[in-house]
Amino acid sequence: MADTVVPVSLALKREQYANELWRYKNAEGPQQQYFRMGLAAVLWRFLATHEGCIADGCAVPGFGIVTTVPSTSGRTEHPLRIMVSDMVGATRNRYRDLLHPAPGAAALGRTASPSRYTSLALWGDDVLLVDDTWTTGNHAQSAAAALKAAGARSVAVVVLGRHLNADYGDTADHVEQARLRRFTWGTCALRNWNHG
């Protein structure tokens, strides 16, 4: 499926970032625009610093096409698509609306399936696929599988938030370890060095 998956940040249940990832889709009026602009700025800054490392991780020179994982819940205009295609300068000129939910996609639930989405044809293109949250990863991996079936050479997934619930299994231990690392924009998610 995806050649690499890179989360921008953890999104811990009941904490600020997870709340913002919910509100950018579900808030209304000026609040909705506020959260969209904030997340667009996060994605833009992250890609400006780390997209080259993501391409290196896929052994490609860069990503000529950027697309997003579409909604399977019936949302007609997904706010992530608006952000990536219009608001984020690092992706705006490369954005293509490639993926569409297949009939019955919602019935697949949280199961990864190459038949969840259909994609327009690609010809050996390297694609940067953006998703907002990664819980099980099934939607993003299904989208990556559809892109590869359509002819993509490589697919890298960048996800705004890796959703975690500290009350589940040994997740609290992972969260505690993550909190020990000090956040900086320059810390690379793929390579053990700092860009700053």
KEGU-189371 format. One record per residue (C-alpha): residue in one letter; x, y, z. Coordinates in pm, 1 decimal. Layout:
REM KEGU-189371
@r=A&X=X&Y=Y&Z=Z
...
This chain:
REM KEGU-189371
@r=M&X=0.0&Y=0.0&Z=0.0
@r=A&X=169.1&Y=328.0&Z=104.1
@r=D&X=547.5&Y=341.7&Z=67.3
@r=T&X=577.1&Y=553.6&Z=379.4
@r=V&X=342.1&Y=706.4&Z=634.8
@r=V&X=444.3&Y=1020.6&Z=821.0
@r=P&X=229.6&Y=1174.3&Z=1095.7
@r=V&X=274.9&Y=1545.4&Z=1159.6
@r=S&X=182.6&Y=1501.5&Z=1526.2
@r=L&X=7.4&Y=1278.1&Z=1773.7
@r=A&X=-357.5&Y=1367.8&Z=1830.4
@r=L&X=-443.1&Y=1244.3&Z=2176.8
@r=K&X=-807.5&Y=1184.6&Z=2259.8
@r=R&X=-960.9&Y=1469.0&Z=2464.5
@r=E&X=-656.7&Y=1693.8&Z=2408.6
@r=Q&X=-617.7&Y=2013.3&Z=2208.1
@r=Y&X=-488.1&Y=1886.8&Z=1873.3
@r=A&X=-746.3&Y=1606.7&Z=1848.4
@r=N&X=-1013.0&Y=1864.5&Z=1930.1
@r=E&X=-890.1&Y=2094.1&Z=1651.7
@r=L&X=-891.7&Y=1807.7&Z=1400.7
@r=W&X=-1256.9&Y=1747.1&Z=1490.1
@r=R&X=-1358.8&Y=2113.3&Z=1490.3
@r=Y&X=-1207.7&Y=2203.5&Z=1152.5
@r=K&X=-1471.7&Y=1974.3&Z=1000.2
@r=N&X=-1759.4&Y=2019.5&Z=1243.0
@r=A&X=-1749.8&Y=2376.1&Z=1377.7
@r=E&X=-1953.4&Y=2641.0&Z=1199.2
@r=G&X=-1899.5&Y=2997.0&Z=1084.0
@r=P&X=-1582.8&Y=3188.4&Z=1174.6
@r=Q&X=-1470.8&Y=2915.4&Z=1415.9
@r=Q&X=-1453.6&Y=2664.2&Z=1133.4
@r=Q&X=-1235.6&Y=2897.8&Z=925.0
@r=Y&X=-1013.3&Y=2961.8&Z=1228.2
@r=F&X=-938.1&Y=2591.4&Z=1274.1
@r=R&X=-890.8&Y=2532.1&Z=901.7
@r=M&X=-640.5&Y=2814.8&Z=876.2
@r=G&X=-448.1&Y=2685.9&Z=1177.1
@r=L&X=-423.2&Y=2331.0&Z=1041.5
@r=A&X=-335.9&Y=2458.0&Z=693.5
@r=A&X=-47.7&Y=2654.8&Z=846.3
@r=V&X=72.6&Y=2344.2&Z=1032.6
@r=L&X=68.0&Y=2134.4&Z=714.9
@r=W&X=241.7&Y=2406.2&Z=510.3
@r=R&X=520.0&Y=2449.0&Z=764.7
@r=F&X=566.0&Y=2073.5&Z=801.8
@r=L&X=590.0&Y=2009.6&Z=426.9
@r=A&X=820.7&Y=2305.7&Z=370.1
@r=T&X=1064.3&Y=2149.4&Z=616.3
@r=H&X=1018.1&Y=1775.4&Z=565.8
@r=E&X=876.2&Y=1693.7&Z=221.9
@r=G&X=1225.7&Y=1634.9&Z=83.5
@r=C&X=1292.1&Y=1373.3&Z=352.0
@r=I&X=962.2&Y=1204.0&Z=274.1
@r=A&X=1059.1&Y=1186.1&Z=-94.0
@r=D&X=1401.4&Y=1048.1&Z=3.6
@r=G&X=1222.9&Y=786.8&Z=217.3
@r=C&X=1033.2&Y=674.3&Z=-92.8
@r=A&X=1350.1&Y=689.3&Z=-306.7
@r=V&X=1190.7&Y=941.0&Z=-544.9
@r=P&X=1305.6&Y=1291.3&Z=-645.4
@r=G&X=978.6&Y=1452.7&Z=-532.3
@r=F&X=602.1&Y=1438.6&Z=-557.0
@r=G&X=455.3&Y=1586.6&Z=-872.0
@r=I&X=99.0&Y=1521.4&Z=-757.2
@r=V&X=-73.4&Y=1585.5&Z=-424.6
@r=T&X=-419.6&Y=1454.2&Z=-341.3
@r=T&X=-633.9&Y=1386.6&Z=-35.3
@r=V&X=-824.0&Y=1092.9&Z=109.7
@r=P&X=-1191.9&Y=1166.1&Z=34.3
@r=S&X=-1476.5&Y=1127.3&Z=278.9
@r=T&X=-1688.2&Y=813.3&Z=270.1
@r=S&X=-1950.3&Y=964.5&Z=503.0
@r=G&X=-2129.4&Y=1159.7&Z=231.0
@r=R&X=-1961.0&Y=1495.0&Z=300.2
@r=T&X=-1983.0&Y=1671.3&Z=-36.3
@r=E&X=-1695.9&Y=1917.3&Z=3.6
@r=H&X=-1432.9&Y=1786.3&Z=243.6
@r=P&X=-1248.5&Y=2065.3&Z=428.9
@r=L&X=-916.8&Y=1881.0&Z=390.8
@r=R&X=-951.8&Y=1905.7&Z=13.5
@r=I&X=-1018.5&Y=2280.5&Z=46.9
@r=M&X=-708.6&Y=2323.6&Z=263.7
@r=V&X=-473.7&Y=2122.1&Z=41.4
@r=S&X=-604.2&Y=2249.0&Z=-293.3
@r=D&X=-652.3&Y=2616.3&Z=-201.4
@r=M&X=-498.0&Y=2721.7&Z=130.6
@r=V&X=-158.0&Y=2548.0&Z=150.8
@r=G&X=91.7&Y=2707.4&Z=-85.4
@r=A&X=320.9&Y=2402.7&Z=-73.0
@r=T&X=49.5&Y=2181.7&Z=-226.6
@r=R&X=-186.9&Y=2414.7&Z=-414.4
@r=N&X=-25.6&Y=2396.1&Z=-759.4
@r=R&X=23.4&Y=2018.0&Z=-748.8
@r=Y&X=-321.8&Y=1923.2&Z=-622.5
@r=R&X=-533.0&Y=1685.3&Z=-831.0
@r=D&X=-872.2&Y=1548.0&Z=-736.1
@r=L&X=-789.1&Y=1182.5&Z=-806.5
@r=L&X=-982.9&Y=969.7&Z=-560.3
@r=H&X=-1355.1&Y=908.5&Z=-522.3
@r=P&X=-1538.8&Y=670.5&Z=-289.4
@r=A&X=-1660.6&Y=358.2&Z=-463.1
@r=P&X=-2026.1&Y=258.0&Z=-427.3
@r=G&X=-2063.9&Y=84.0&Z=-93.1
@r=A&X=-1742.2&Y=235.8&Z=48.5
@r=A&X=-1912.5&Y=339.7&Z=373.3
@r=A&X=-2029.0&Y=-18.4&Z=432.3
@r=L&X=-1665.3&Y=-133.8&Z=452.4
@r=G&X=-1635.9&Y=30.4&Z=795.5
@r=R&X=-1279.0&Y=34.7&Z=920.7
@r=T&X=-1159.4&Y=-244.5&Z=693.6
@r=A&X=-870.4&Y=-172.5&Z=455.3
@r=S&X=-986.7&Y=-248.5&Z=104.8
@r=P&X=-842.8&Y=-166.0&Z=-237.6
@r=S&X=-1203.9&Y=-134.9&Z=-357.8
@r=R&X=-1296.3&Y=147.2&Z=-113.5
@r=Y&X=-1187.1&Y=416.1&Z=-362.8
@r=T&X=-1143.5&Y=456.1&Z=-735.8
@r=S&X=-870.1&Y=672.6&Z=-885.3
@r=L&X=-815.7&Y=851.4&Z=-1212.4
@r=A&X=-537.9&Y=695.9&Z=-1421.8
@r=L&X=-176.6&Y=769.7&Z=-1333.5
@r=W&X=134.5&Y=698.7&Z=-1538.7
@r=G&X=417.0&Y=618.9&Z=-1299.6
@r=D&X=354.9&Y=935.4&Z=-1096.2
@r=D&X=481.3&Y=985.0&Z=-741.6
@r=V&X=190.3&Y=1094.4&Z=-524.1
@r=L&X=177.6&Y=1267.8&Z=-187.1
@r=L&X=-148.3&Y=1162.8&Z=-21.6
@r=V&X=-273.1&Y=1381.0&Z=265.8
@r=D&X=-517.3&Y=1264.9&Z=532.8
@r=D&X=-637.9&Y=1442.2&Z=843.4
@r=T&X=-644.7&Y=1167.6&Z=1107.2
@r=W&X=-501.5&Y=817.0&Z=1126.7
@r=T&X=-677.5&Y=588.3&Z=1369.1
@r=T&X=-650.9&Y=245.5&Z=1209.6
@r=G&X=-504.2&Y=372.4&Z=882.8
@r=N&X=-753.4&Y=176.7&Z=676.4
@r=H&X=-886.2&Y=470.7&Z=474.7
@r=A&X=-541.9&Y=607.3&Z=387.8
@r=Q&X=-405.3&Y=261.6&Z=304.8
@r=S&X=-712.7&Y=187.4&Z=90.9
@r=A&X=-656.8&Y=518.1&Z=-91.9
@r=A&X=-288.4&Y=436.5&Z=-143.4
@r=A&X=-382.7&Y=95.4&Z=-285.0
@r=A&X=-627.1&Y=259.4&Z=-528.2
@r=L&X=-360.8&Y=507.9&Z=-643.1
@r=K&X=-111.8&Y=227.3&Z=-704.5
@r=A&X=-373.6&Y=22.2&Z=-889.6
@r=A&X=-431.3&Y=330.8&Z=-1108.2
@r=G&X=-61.4&Y=348.0&Z=-1198.5
@r=A&X=115.7&Y=548.0&Z=-926.5
@r=R&X=482.2&Y=453.8&Z=-889.0
@r=S&X=500.5&Y=555.0&Z=-523.4
@r=V&X=259.6&Y=690.6&Z=-263.1
@r=A&X=359.8&Y=865.4&Z=58.4
@r=V&X=97.0&Y=945.3&Z=320.3
@r=V&X=122.7&Y=1254.5&Z=537.7
@r=V&X=-137.3&Y=1256.3&Z=812.2
@r=L&X=-206.1&Y=1565.0&Z=1022.9
@r=G&X=-276.3&Y=1370.1&Z=1340.2
@r=R&X=-208.1&Y=1015.7&Z=1457.2
@r=H&X=-513.5&Y=962.7&Z=1678.4
@r=L&X=-437.5&Y=784.8&Z=2004.9
@r=N&X=-647.6&Y=698.0&Z=2307.1
@r=A&X=-422.1&Y=669.1&Z=2612.1
@r=D&X=-685.8&Y=451.4&Z=2782.4
@r=Y&X=-642.1&Y=177.1&Z=2521.6
@r=G&X=-395.7&Y=-108.3&Z=2585.4
@r=D&X=-36.2&Y=4.5&Z=2637.9
@r=T&X=-88.1&Y=330.8&Z=2448.7
@r=A&X=-26.0&Y=534.9&Z=2765.3
@r=D&X=333.2&Y=403.4&Z=2771.4
@r=H&X=389.2&Y=518.8&Z=2412.6
@r=V&X=238.3&Y=858.2&Z=2491.1
@r=E&X=463.9&Y=896.1&Z=2795.0
@r=Q&X=771.5&Y=821.0&Z=2581.9
@r=A&X=656.9&Y=1069.2&Z=2317.7
@r=R&X=613.5&Y=1342.3&Z=2580.7
@r=L&X=980.3&Y=1302.2&Z=2680.5
@r=R&X=1088.3&Y=1427.6&Z=2337.1
@r=R&X=1083.8&Y=1803.0&Z=2304.6
@r=F&X=894.7&Y=1924.0&Z=1997.3
@r=T&X=1071.8&Y=2135.2&Z=1738.1
@r=W&X=965.2&Y=2200.2&Z=1379.5
@r=G&X=1308.0&Y=2092.0&Z=1261.2
@r=T&X=1305.3&Y=1742.2&Z=1409.4
@r=C&X=1270.8&Y=1501.8&Z=1120.1
@r=A&X=1012.1&Y=1225.8&Z=1149.2
@r=L&X=1206.8&Y=996.8&Z=913.9
@r=R&X=1570.9&Y=1074.6&Z=977.9
@r=N&X=1749.0&Y=1105.8&Z=1307.3
@r=W&X=1852.3&Y=1468.2&Z=1267.5
@r=N&X=1727.8&Y=1820.6&Z=1308.4
@r=H&X=1679.9&Y=2052.7&Z=1011.1
@r=G&X=1698.8&Y=2365.0&Z=1225.4
